[in-house]
Structure formats: C-alpha cells, structure tokens
C-alpha cells in the first residue's frame, strides 16, 4: 500500500519595508509578494513620517504599520518590535534615516537598499532623490541607473547586488531622469529582492 505523501509547506519569509515618502516602490513590492504564490510576504511597513503616503498604502493593503521615533530608533533600532513579529529581511524603499549599527549587525546582509544612481558614484550623505539626479547631470554623465545593495554602517557603501542602466539624453532634466530611474526601480527591485531571499 502506498502511503500518501505529506507536503510540508515552508513558512514564507517576512519582509519589513521601511519608507519615508509616497511609497511607490513599497506598493510594487507589496504587489509582487502579497499577490501571488511567492516565498515571502510584506508583513510590516515602517515609516518615520506620520504624513507619508506609504502608511495609506499599508492601511489599504491591510498590512500592519509602525511609526518610529528618532531617539528610540538610534537607541535600540526597534529590534524588539521587529523580532516580535519575526521579520526576516528589511527592505529600504525611500527611507531617509541612516540605519543604526545595532540593526545592521542584527540583520547582517539582510537589509537591502535601492539607490537612484550607479554607485559608487553619487552616493553618500544627503545624496537622495533629485539631489542625486542634479549631481549626475551637472557632472555631464552619459548614463545613470539604479544600484541595489546591502546596507552597512556607511551611507551607500554596502556590497552591490545589482545595477541597471539608462542613457542620459542631451536635453535631459532632473524630472525626465527621475522618471527613467523610477521605471528601473519598479521593473527590477522586487525581483532582485526575491532572488536575495532565495539565497538568504
């Protein structure tokens, strides 16, 4: 007699998305993982901004959210809260604060960021959003792109996981370049996160 096979379903990895702005990348990540048979789910949205659009996205998607306060963030990294709900990986999606050392050490190679330029160029403190695009255009670059990388103790310094490029036209503006970069972010970020999770 053949015994029925017992299928053991592996628990999905649990992602926390940290965001400070409108949340367009967060929305794409949620759609990628929470709508479909993926090996992970966005289990928490974290923001340092009570008025940010990403909190409205979390509410709409029925995902718990956590609003963090600066002093406590740099005191304990909200590690007890993250551990309590069993967060496996942290994804930064337009998060403006530097990640504290204790959080980086606790989630070694499990914190991922996306930067709107081709690192190691145009990275570092205060290099975000249009500040990056302005610097790229001012430098006369012929191409820009995105860099997905692990987060370490130095701004935009962690090991590069993936890069994608776009050309810069002669009449490029910060707005048109931002549109190209956003398109790359939305195209690649979720799938690269998924690949990282497969090897985590």
C-alpha positions in Angstrom: 0.0 0.0 0.0 1.4 3.4 -1.0 1.3 5.9 1.8 0.1 9.4 0.9 2.9 12.0 0.7 2.9 14.6 3.3 3.6 18.0 1.8 5.4 20.4 4.3 4.7 24.0 3.4 7.6 26.2 4.2 6.7 29.3 6.1 7.1 32.5 4.0 9.9 34.9 4.7 8.6 38.0 6.4 9.7 41.4 4.9 9.6 44.8 6.6 9.5 47.7 4.2 11.0 51.0 5.6 9.8 54.1 3.7 9.6 57.9 4.2 7.8 59.1 1.2 4.9 58.4 -1.1 5.6 54.7 -1.2 5.5 53.9 -5.0 8.3 51.3 -4.6 6.7 49.9 -1.5 3.4 49.4 -3.4 5.3 47.5 -6.2 7.0 45.3 -3.6 3.7 44.6 -1.8 2.0 43.7 -5.1 4.9 41.4 -6.1 5.0 39.4 -2.8 1.5 39.7 -1.4 -0.4 38.9 -4.6 0.8 35.6 -5.8 2.5 32.4 -4.6 5.8 33.9 -3.6 8.2 32.7 -0.9 7.8 35.9 1.1 5.2 38.4 2.2 5.4 42.1 3.3 4.5 41.7 7.0 5.2 45.3 8.2 5.5 48.8 6.8 7.8 51.1 8.9 7.9 54.9 8.5 9.4 57.9 10.3 6.8 60.2 8.8 3.2 60.2 10.0 2.0 62.0 6.9 3.6 59.7 4.4 1.7 58.1 1.6 3.2 54.7 2.4 1.1 54.5 5.6 -2.1 54.9 3.5 -0.8 52.1 1.3 -0.3 49.8 4.3 -3.8 50.6 5.6 -5.3 49.9 2.1 -3.4 46.6 1.9 -4.2 45.6 5.5 -0.6 45.4 6.5 0.5 46.4 10.0 2.5 49.7 10.2 5.0 51.0 12.7 5.8 54.7 13.1 9.2 55.1 14.5 10.7 57.9 16.6 14.3 59.1 16.0 15.7 58.7 19.6 14.4 55.2 20.1 15.5 54.2 16.6 19.1 55.1 17.4 18.7 53.6 20.9 17.6 50.0 20.0 16.7 50.0 16.3 13.2 48.9 17.3 14.7 45.4 17.3 12.3 44.0 19.9 9.3 45.0 17.7 10.9 43.5 14.6 11.8 40.3 16.3 8.3 40.0 17.9 6.7 39.8 14.5 9.5 37.6 13.1 10.9 39.9 10.5 13.4 38.1 8.3 14.6 40.8 6.0 14.4 44.6 5.8 13.9 46.5 2.5 14.5 50.2 2.3 12.3 52.0 -0.2 13.0 55.7 0.0 13.8 55.6 3.7 15.7 58.8 4.7 17.3 57.9 8.0 20.7 56.2 8.4 20.2 52.7 9.7 21.7 52.3 13.2 24.6 49.9 13.7 22.7 47.6 16.1 20.1 47.0 13.4 22.7 46.3 10.7 24.5 43.9 13.0 21.4 42.0 13.9 20.3 41.8 10.2 23.7 41.2 8.6 23.3 41.0 4.8 19.5 41.1 5.4 18.9 44.8 4.8 18.6 45.9 1.2 18.5 49.4 -0.2 18.0 50.9 -3.7 19.9 54.0 -4.8 19.0 56.1 -7.8 22.4 56.2 -9.4 25.3 53.9 -10.3 27.3 53.5 -7.1 30.0 54.1 -6.1 29.4 57.5 -7.9 26.9 59.9 -6.5 26.4 58.2 -3.1 26.8 59.3 0.5 25.0 61.5 3.0 22.3 63.8 1.6 22.5 62.1 -1.8 18.9 61.1 -2.4 16.1 61.9 -4.9 16.6 64.9 -7.1 19.9 65.8 -5.4 21.3 62.7 -7.0 19.9 63.4 -10.4 21.1 67.0 -10.3 24.6 65.9 -9.4 24.6 63.3 -12.2 23.5 65.9 -14.8 25.9 68.5 -13.5 28.8 66.0 -13.9 27.9 65.5 -17.6 27.4 61.8 -17.2 26.2 59.9 -20.3 24.3 57.3 -18.3 22.7 56.7 -14.9 20.7 54.0 -13.3 19.9 52.1 -10.1 22.0 50.3 -7.6 20.5 47.6 -5.3 22.9 46.9 -2.5 23.2 45.6 1.1 23.3 48.2 3.8 26.3 48.5 6.0 27.5 51.2 8.5 28.4 53.7 5.8 26.0 55.5 3.5 25.6 53.8 0.1 28.7 51.6 0.8 27.4 48.0 1.2 28.1 45.3 -1.3 26.4 45.8 -4.7 23.8 43.2 -5.6 22.5 44.5 -8.9 22.7 47.5 -11.2 20.6 48.6 -14.2 21.4 51.5 -16.5 19.7 54.1 -18.6 21.1 56.6 -21.1 21.1 60.3 -20.5 19.8 62.4 -23.4 21.2 65.8 -24.4 18.1 67.6 -23.2 17.7 65.5 -20.0 16.2 67.3 -17.0 16.1 66.1 -13.4 12.4 65.3 -13.9 12.8 63.2 -17.0 15.8 61.4 -15.5 13.8 60.8 -12.3 11.1 59.2 -14.5 13.6 56.9 -16.1 15.1 55.9 -12.7 11.6 55.2 -11.2 10.8 53.0 -14.2 14.0 50.9 -13.5 13.2 50.8 -9.8 9.7 49.4 -10.4 11.0 47.0 -13.0 13.8 45.4 -11.0 13.6 46.0 -7.3 11.0 43.3 -6.3 12.5 40.6 -8.5 16.0 41.2 -7.1 14.7 41.1 -3.5 13.1 37.7 -4.4 16.4 36.4 -5.7 18.2 37.6 -2.5 15.5 35.8 -0.4 16.1 32.5 -2.2 19.8 32.6 -1.1 19.2 34.0 2.4 
